[in-house]
């Protein structure tokens, strides 16, 4: 596994350990979501929409098997924060094989799974599945260009 991916997951766990309760953690998620890079309106289309989320979520990838980057956005504050966490782990231009092989251990480490509504849990699972699918497709030779 990539040391950068491991470091990102460890840093997330350390950050969340600083908060005393989940209301503080939710506020931190909201703050993280507000810091997501701008997501062009042209990318907010049905082809890039992530189904399986109650909120509107869009994700695009760029690159190939050697280096994949992800960009995503949501219309929900907490979901945007979840996206920010996922992109921190997987979105840093990692090798597609590393992305596919890396389990999202930060979710368990910060107790996120037991503090999300079922619809948000399903959406997070759908986001992670899409990222892994893109990584598999990149390994099969597909290139991604967000246009």
QUIHU-V207599 format. One record per residue. N is the residue number from 1. RES is the residue in one small letter. NEAR is the number of other C-alpha atoms within 12 Angstrom. Layout:
n = <N/N>
res = <RES/RES>
near = <NEAR/NEAR>
//
This chain:
n = <1/2/3/4/5/6/7/8/9/10/11/12/13/14/15/16/17/18/19/20/21/22/23/24/25/26/27/28/29/30/31/32/33/34/35/36/37/38/39/40/41/42/43/44/45/46/47/48/49/50/51/52/53/54/55/56/57/58/59/60/61/62/63/64/65/66/67/68/69/70/71/72/73/74/75/76/77/78/79/80/81/82/83/84/85/86/87/88/89/90/91/92/93/94/95/96/97/98/99/100/101/102/103/104/105/106/107/108/109/110/111/112/113/114/115/116/117/118/119/120/121/122/123/124/125/126/127/128/129/130/131/132/133/134/135/136/137/138/139/140/141/142/143/144/145/146/147>
res = <x/x/x/x/x/x/x/x/x/x/x/x/x/x/x/x/x/x/x/x/x/x/x/x/x/x/x/x/x/x/x/x/x/x/x/x/x/x/x/x/x/x/x/x/x/x/x/x/x/x/x/x/x/x/x/x/x/x/x/x/x/x/x/x/x/x/x/x/x/x/x/x/x/x/x/x/x/x/x/x/x/x/x/x/x/x/x/x/x/x/x/x/x/x/x/x/x/x/x/x/x/x/x/x/x/x/x/x/x/x/x/x/x/x/x/x/x/x/x/x/x/x/x/x/x/x/x/x/x/x/x/x/x/x/x/x/x/x/x/x/x/x/x/x/x/x/x>
near = <21/22/17/21/31/24/19/27/30/24/22/34/25/15/21/29/20/15/18/14/15/19/14/16/27/25/22/29/32/25/21/28/29/24/21/28/19/16/24/19/15/16/24/24/21/15/16/28/27/31/24/22/26/21/26/27/37/37/40/34/37/30/29/27/28/24/26/36/33/40/37/43/39/39/22/22/26/34/40/40/33/43/44/35/41/44/38/34/38/46/35/29/27/34/31/38/28/31/43/29/23/28/25/36/26/30/26/18/20/30/18/29/22/14/19/24/16/16/18/30/24/21/33/37/27/26/41/36/25/30/41/31/21/36/38/25/24/30/25/16/15/21/24/26/19/24/16>
//
